[in-house]
Amino acid sequence: MAARSPVLHSFQQGIAPWLRGSPSIFLAPILSPGPSLFSQASSFSTSPSLAYRKRHRDKNPDRGVSGLRRKPPTKALSISGIVRAEGLPKPVLDPKRRSQVEVDPNHGLYGFFNEDKELLTKPNAEAAHGRAWTSEELRHKSWEDIHSLWWMCCKERNRIATETRERRRLNLSRADGPAKRREMTVRKTQKAIKHALTERWYAWEDAWQKAQKDPEIDLEAGDLETPIYKPTTVCFSPHSLRYQTLIYVG
């Protein structure tokens, strides 16, 4: 049997002949078990992929086009070159240095707040309200009264919505119970107003249809001098017991 070469014997044993002794320090990674020398455990970039945000550009071709003249802007829309950070106004934190502005006490924006002009109404005051109006009660009201009551309900709902939004901003949504019950009462009143006005509208339609068939009513009279209603008068004749119908000619 032929003698084997020492180099072949070394390679069969898995160790090169020049590595039979103690290997050098810089060759230690080659001999360590693990992934291949040319394999990469992590990506080249150390930044996570979620940190990169794709920039969504506005692809609207009509962006900046005037709604009146239908023309695009002649200048750039960016104001970075016009307004600088140091030129922006700064808020005055000291109340003594603030300018005193006279405000109308009856300004319309105060309608979004309560009578004391407070930002939030106390729960006890919010719960102190009566019942809703009924349709039977509103049938006897005039048009002016119903019109005023309707806009008072709208004003009250605006105030409740403003305070609800403020409580949500302050994380006080648990205190919305009295406000919700008060709003429900106001909405019932508005529902009753619509019901009463709908009844009046149906009554007016019925009266108009009957007036078109009534010979005593002239719907084509457009001036104030021509009477619209030409009634027939019924009188009792003293000479007989019969009724005589006299047509009013005008």
C-alpha positions, 0 to 999 in steps of 0.5 A: 500500500502506497504511503500517503502524503503528509499534506493529503493526510492533513487535508483529510483531517480537516487541517492544513499543514501550515495550521498544524501548530497554534494558529495566528490570532488574525486567522481565528475567525476563519476557524470559528464555526458559524455562517459562511465567510461571504454571508452577511447577517444584517443589512448594510444600513444600520437604520431601520426601514420604518424610519424612512418615510416616503414623501408624498407629493401633491399631484393635484394639477389645479393646486393654487389655481384661482377660483375666480380667474381660473389662472395658475399663480404667477409666483412660487407659493412657498413663503420660506424666502419671504417670512423668516422665523425672527420676523414672526410675531411673538406672544406676549406672556405678561398680562400687564404688557398686553393691549386692552381691547374693547369688546362689545359685551353683546357680541355674537360670539358670546352666544357660544358661551353661557350667560356668565361668559364662562368656558364650561358650565357647572354640572349642577347648572347644566342639569337645571332645566325644564322639559321640552315644549309640546306640539299642543303648546306650540299650536297656539303660538304665533309665527314670531314666537315660534321663530324666536324659540327655534333660534334660541334652540339653535343657540343653545345647541351651539353652546352645548357643542362648544363646551362638549368639544372643550371637555373632550380637549381637556379629557373631561368627557365623563362629565358630558351626561348633563349636557347630553340630556339637555341637548336631547331636551332641546332637540325634542323642542325643535322636533315639536316646532317642526311638527307644528309648522308642518300641520300649519303647512298642510292646513294652508294647502287644504285652504288653498285648494278649497279657495280655488273651487270657491266662487266667492274668492278671487285668487287672481286679484293682484292689487289691494283695490280689488277685493279678493273675497266677494261673499254672498250675504244672506238676509231675512225678508220681512215679507216672507219666511224665505231667505234671499241670497244677494250677490255682492257685486262690489 
